[in-house]
Amino acid sequence: MENRRNGRKILITNDDGVKSKGISALTEMMRPYGDITVVAPFEAMSGMSAALTIGKPLRLTELKTEEGLRIFACSGTPADCVKMAMNQLFADSPPDLLVSGINHGSNASIASLYSGTLGAAAEGTVYGIPSIGFSLTSHDRNADFTAAVHFGKLIIDKFLENPPKADTYLNVNFPASDMTEIKGIRFCHQGRGQWIKEFEERVDPYGFNYYWMTGEFFNLEPANDDSDHNLVEKNYISIVPHKIDTTDYDELSRLGKMWKFS
């Protein structure tokens, strides 16, 4: 692969932890594109969305430094990791790109609301950094990221040529399929779905009830071929642009006309 670094500074993070296989695959994938700084949680922080740590100290530990690569572990959430990087490591000059992932598990449909992977991408966007989140639809800690890395490079090339506009970050989901089975890459919208039967009731050794989050995904639009989770199910790679500004402008106008306050 030709060298495409060109002095580019890249920040990488995730929500599965600094030692996950997904972030290792992403780091190797991104090394030809620039100088890499990894700041990721010490341990898994899935489901944290854009949560921040308040009222307790954060720690930033350097794990590795070599030419073109430095790796740090942060005791906080994915969004904390981005803030820590921006304040402690990039205070004088921001990174040119933020890449989050590769997440172990889908972040399509409603999962995008809860995802720490995408919470980090959103945080990068708040700082004005072109940001993208990658996820693979497998929770296996030893998942095969070969196809995700192959197609991820194609997506990064396009991302660098034509980045999303300010206030927008990209959510990319890869099917956990062999490279030859992937049908293509599609832009699409966030699918409609929800989690049901979310908790399993159990009994601890002392006889007290407790609840373990499990859940089943309920597809609210199974026939929609333009929603991310359905496309991924059919072995397409989905790309959804998400905005920081979540205002519903149509509803803003409608309610503004209908609700009259004296």
N, C-alpha and C positions, 0 to 999 in steps of 0.2 A: 504494500500500500504506500502511495506517495505520502510524503510528510505534509500535513496540512496545518501545522501548529501555528505558524505565523505570529508568535508572541501572544497567542490567545490564552486567557486565564479562565479556567473552568472549575466551578464548584460542584461537587457531587455529594449527595446525601441520600437518606432513605428512612424507612420506619421499621425495618427488620433487624437493625443493628449493624454495627461496623464490621462484624465478622461474617455476615451472611454471604451465601454464594452469589446472590443476585447483585450485590454491590461490587463484589470482586469482578464479576463478569462485566458490569457496566464500566468499572474503572479501566479494565484492559481495553474495552471497546473504544473508550474516549481518549486514550493516551495519544494516538496519532493526531488528535485535533488541537492539543494545547497542553499547557502545564496544569496539572491536576492538583486540586486541594480537596481532600475528602474530609468532611466533618459529619459524623453520623452518631446515632445514639450508642451508648455502651451496650444496651440490650434492646430487645424488641419493643417497639412503641406503636404497634398497629392500633388503628382505630382512634388515634389522637387528633385527627383532623388538623386544625391550626392552633391547638391548645398550647399555652405557654406555662412555664413554671414560675409561680409567684409565691413569695414567702419562704423560699428555701434556696440555699446557694447552689450555683451551678459549677461544675468542674470541666475543664478542657484539658485533655491529656494527649500529648504527642506520642504517636505509636511508631511512626516511620517517616523518614525524610531521605530522599535521594533525588537525583537530577530529574526534574519534571514531575515529581510526585511527592506529596506530603499527606499524611493520614493522621487525623485526630479523632478521638472519641469524646463525646460530650455526654454529660449525665442527664441532659434534658430531653425534651421532645424533638421531633423533626423541625418544627418551627423554631424552637430554641436553637437548634444547630445552625440554622440559617442566620438568625440574629447574632449568635456568637461569632460566626465566621465574618459577618459584615462588620461587626464592631471591633473584633480582636485581630483578625487576619487580613481583612481587606479595607481597613479604615481609611487608607490613603487613596486607594484605587480599586473600584469594584470589579468583580469578575465580569467577563463578557458573556457568560452562559451559565445557567444552573440546570443540572440534570439530576432527577430524583428517581431512585429505583435500583435495579430492576426489582419491583415488588414481587414477593411470593404470594400470589393470589390475585384474582381479578379486582380491578377498580372501576369496572363498568357499572352503568346504571346508578342505583341509589348508593352503592358503595363509594362513589366519588365524594359523597358528603362526609363520610366518616374517615376517609383515607388520610393517614399521616404522610404518605408519599405525596399526595396532591396538596396537603396542607403546606408542605415544604415548597412545592412549586408555586403555590399561591403567595407564600411569603417572599419568595424571590421576585415575583412579579410586582409586589408592593414596593420593593426596593428598585424597581425599574430594570431588572435583569431579565432578558429573554429566558423563559423557563419552560421545562417540559418534564412530564412524569411518565415513566415506563412501568408496565406491570405485565406479569405472565400468569395465565390462569391455572396455576398449579401451586399448592401449598407445600409441596414436597421440598424439604430443606436441601435435597440433592437433585433438584429439578434440572432438566437439560435446557440450557439457555442458548444453545447453538443457533437456532432459528431466530430468536429474539435479537441476538447480537448481529447476525447477518442483515436482517431487515432494519434493525435499529440504525445501522450505519447509513442505509439509504435514506432513512427519515431525517437523521442528523444533517446529512448533506443538503437536503431540501430546506431544513429549518434554518441553516446558516445562510443559504442563498436568499431565502424569503422568510424572515422571522415573523411571528404573529405581531399584531399591533400592540401598542401599550395597553395595559389593563387586561391582557388575555394570555393565558397559558394553555398548553396542550396536554391532553390526557390520552396516552397511547396504551392499548391493551393488545397483547399477543396471545393467540391461542396456544395451548400447550400441545403443539403438534409437531410432527416431523416437517422439516423445511419443504419437502416435496408435496406435502399436503396443504400448505397454505395457499389460498386462492388469490390473494391480493391484498392491497391496502386501500381502505375506504375512509373518507371523511364522513361523519355522521353526527347524530345528536345523542345526547344522554338518554338512555332508555328509561322507561317507566316500570318500576318494580318496587317491591318492599319485602322486608324480612318478616316471616311469621313463625310461630312456635319457637320463639327466640330463647327461651330458658328451659333447661331440663332440671327438674327438682331432684335433689339427691339428699342422702342422710350421711352426716359425718360420723366418725367412730364413737362420738359421745351421744349420738341419738338426736342431734339437732339438724333441722332441715337447712339446706343451702341450695343455691341456684347457680348452674353453670351455663354460660351463654353458648348456644349452639345455633339454632335457627335454620329455616329453609327459605330459599329465595322464591318469591311468588311473582311470576312474570305477568305484568298488567297489559302488555301489548304483544302477545306471541306472534301475531301475523305481520308486525311492522318490520320491513326489511331495511329500514334506515336507522334503526336504533342500535346502539353499540353492543349491548349484550347479545342480541340476536345475530349480529354479524360475526362476532367472535365465536359464537356457538357453531356457525357455519364455516369456520376456519378462515375468516378474514381478519386482518389486523385493523382495529378501529382507531380513529383519531377524532377526538372531540375537543373543540376549542371551548374553554371555560373563561368566564369573565369575573374579575374581582367585584365590579359593580353588579349586584344582584337585583337591582331595582327592576320591577315589572313596569315598564313605561306605558304600555297600553292600559294596564289596570290603574296606574297613577292618573291617567287622563280620564278614564271612565268614572272612577270613584270621586275624583275631583269635581266632576260635573253633577254627579248624583247625590253626593253627601253635601248638604248645605248646613253650615254652622253660622249661627247669628253672632 
